[in-house]
Amino acid sequence: MFKGIHYQTGEAIAISIEEKTISLIEKLTEGDISSRLPIVAPGLVDLQLNGYRGVDFNSPPFSKQDVYNVTSALWKEGVVSYYPTIITNEESKIEEAIGTILEACDSDELVNKSIAGIHLEGPFISPEDGPRGAHNKKYVQKPDWSLFQKWQNAAKGKIKILTISPEWPGSTDFIKKCADSGVTVAIGHTAATPEQIEAAVSAGARMSTHLGNGAHLMLPRHPNYIWEQLAQDNLWASCIADGFHLPASVLKVIFKVKKEKAILVSDAVYLSGLPHGTYNTHIGGAVVLTSEGKLHLADYPNLLAGSVQMLKSGIEYLVQQGICSFPDAWNAASILPASFMDLPSHNGLSVNSKADFVLLERQANHWKVIQTVKHGTIVYQDESFIKNRHHI
């Protein structure tokens, strides 16, 4: 049994688990509470993560142990489900990365449950400077169904999200095939026209990948591909809320327009979780990771070199900026992406939902994860929490 304060209602509750599922949630009386209780909230779900703590999913070879290390490190951040993200690369390198992730999933049940799928971000994206972002133009190509099927077969069907640009000829048919096969198609790194975006949504595209980023520095006032994606009611919008990738005003607009179809992603690169300092990378050369959590090119401080903050930081930023309440911000990084991807935990803290949740302690404007439960198993526990256990 786990005791805590419900993150939405503020009520003291006790959660019982049977067969990896929440079997009972009881309200506690004052007599049942012997000490200050932590906050209990659904586990976080990250739809886009390129690497963590020195492990880069886009620089094979990496090992299945590396994948396990990333997964267990994410548990400490409250992330119970995530999608390793593989970006535009040589075809063989993409397949190699897929193979290693699958090997890790096959060797550990909790890793397999935590890796809800693979997010393939490219290579079917815009070749234009700006929308292409840091993706290598050499490997950008038009949508190729047989090639995608080759990768999907190598992944044993575990590619669940595909980010593409619908500006290519034949994109509509390609998107429909992907959607019909159960793959979530996202629009991103795009220079598509409003008409192409509308056609993509009609064909089955369901999400915008890090909306507002991966774009030209200058756009027509209107129409443009950001306005169009905001206006498409059937498109969910993922966004990076680290305080650097998007101004607070833009995040506010996205969350007001999309409401419960606005979700957070970290889009973290492999330098996330490492000490601040200067690093040499295979894409951007010398980069600087600041103590504030900004990653920029060493010679151009105004040019970002990726995201390095976890979902919890994005939640904190939304709350600090007054964009969302804490429960709504937490939902944007937990039950909303879980619902979007139809994960077993999408009902959050409710009976018969998979037992994927975290216990938190508030420290000023931050929330510290003190315990993480994945499919009913405690996968992380803070040392100080062991000394003063809040669960029985």
C-alpha positions, 0 to 999 in steps of 0.5 A, spaced: 500 500 500 502 507 498 500 513 501 500 520 499 496 526 497 492 526 490 496 531 486 489 533 483 484 533 489 489 534 495 486 528 498 490 523 502 489 517 499 492 509 500 493 505 493 493 498 493 496 494 487 494 487 485 497 484 479 501 490 477 494 494 477 491 499 481 486 495 485 483 499 490 484 507 492 481 509 499 481 516 502 485 516 509 482 519 515 486 523 520 487 517 524 490 513 518 496 519 517 502 518 521 507 523 518 507 528 512 505 525 506 508 526 499 504 528 493 502 522 489 501 523 481 501 519 475 508 517 472 511 521 466 510 519 459 516 522 454 514 521 447 521 524 444 527 523 447 534 522 443 538 520 449 540 521 456 546 521 461 551 521 455 548 515 451 546 517 444 540 513 441 543 517 434 550 515 435 551 507 434 554 503 436 551 503 443 549 497 448 543 494 451 546 496 457 546 503 455 539 503 454 537 500 461 542 505 464 538 510 460 531 507 462 533 506 470 536 514 470 529 516 467 525 512 473 529 517 477 526 523 474 519 520 474 518 518 467 515 511 467 514 510 459 518 513 453 519 513 446 527 513 444 527 517 438 532 516 432 533 522 427 535 522 420 541 518 419 544 513 414 539 507 413 544 502 416 545 506 422 537 507 423 537 500 423 542 498 427 540 503 433 533 500 432 536 493 433 540 495 439 533 498 443 529 491 441 535 487 444 534 491 450 527 490 450 527 483 449 532 482 455 529 486 460 521 486 462 521 492 465 525 496 460 520 493 455 514 496 459 518 502 459 520 503 452 512 504 449 515 505 442 520 508 438 519 515 435 522 515 428 524 523 427 526 523 419 529 522 414 522 524 411 523 531 413 524 538 409 531 539 406 530 546 407 535 550 412 531 552 418 525 547 418 531 541 417 534 543 424 540 539 426 538 533 421 543 532 416 541 534 409 545 528 406 540 523 409 534 527 408 529 523 403 522 523 400 517 518 404 519 511 402 514 506 404 518 499 403 524 503 406 519 504 412 517 497 412 524 495 412 525 499 419 518 497 422 520 489 421 527 490 424 523 494 430 518 488 430 512 493 429 515 497 435 516 504 431 510 507 434 511 515 432 513 517 425 515 525 424 515 527 417 514 533 413 508 532 408 511 537 403 513 531 399 510 528 393 506 522 395 506 524 402 498 523 403 498 516 401 504 514 405 501 517 411 495 514 410 499 507 409 502 509 416 496 511 420 492 504 417 498 500 420 497 503 427 503 508 426 502 515 429 504 520 424 506 527 426 508 533 422 514 536 424 521 539 421 516 542 415 516 547 410 509 544 408 503 549 405 497 549 409 494 545 403 499 540 404 498 540 412 490 539 411 491 533 406 496 530 411 491 531 417 485 528 412 490 522 411 491 521 418 496 525 421 495 526 428 500 530 432 505 536 431 512 535 433 515 540 438 510 545 435 514 552 434 521 549 433 524 546 427 522 552 423 524 558 419 527 564 422 522 568 418 515 566 416 510 570 412 505 573 417 499 569 414 498 563 412 504 559 415 505 552 417 505 554 425 498 557 424 495 552 420 497 546 425 494 550 431 488 551 427 487 544 425 483 541 431 485 534 430 492 535 431 495 534 438 501 539 439 507 537 443 512 542 445 518 543 449 517 548 455 524 549 457 524 556 457 529 557 451 526 553 445 519 557 446 517 564 449 512 563 455 507 567 450 507 562 445 507 556 450 501 560 453 497 560 446 499 553 444 496 551 451 490 555 450 488 553 443 490 546 444 487 545 451 487 538 453 491 536 446 497 540 448 502 535 451 510 536 453 516 533 451 523 533 453 526 532 446 532 531 450 539 530 447 544 525 450 548 531 454 542 531 458 543 529 465 551 531 465 554 536 469 554 543 466 560 545 461 563 545 454 562 539 450 564 537 443 559 534 439 558 530 433 553 535 430 554 542 433 561 541 434 563 545 441 557 546 445 556 549 452 551 546 457 549 552 462 548 551 469 541 554 468 539 548 463 541 551 456 545 548 451 548 553 446 553 553 440 560 555 444 561 560 438 553 563 438 550 563 445 543 565 441 543 558 437 540 552 441 544 546 440 538 541 443 534 540 449 537 538 456 531 538 461 527 533 463 519 533 463 519 535 470 522 541 469 517 543 463 512 542 468 515 547 473 516 552 468 509 552 466 507 553 473 512 558 474 509 562 468 502 561 470 500 558 464 497 552 467 496 549 474 500 544 477 495 538 476 494 541 468 501 541 467 503 534 470 497 531 466 500 534 460 506 530 461 503 524 463 496 522 462 495 526 456 500 523 452 499 516 455 491 517 452 494 520 446 498 513 445 493 509 448 497 506 453 495 502 459 496 507 464 492 512 460 487 513 466 492 515 471 490 514 478 484 510 478 482 503 479 484 498 474 489 502 471 496 500 470 500 502 477 505 507 474 505 512 478 510 517 482 511 520 489 513 527 490 516 532 495 515 539 494 521 543 495 520 551 493 518 551 486 521 544 484 518 537 485 523 532 487 521 524 485 522 520 491 519 514 489 517 511 482 512 505 481 512 502 474 507 496 473 506 495 480 514 495 481 518 500 485 523 501 480 526 507 484 526 510 491 530 516 494 535 514 499 532 519 504 525 516 503 528 509 505 529 512 512 522 515 513 518 510 509 511 513 507 508 507 504 506 500 508 
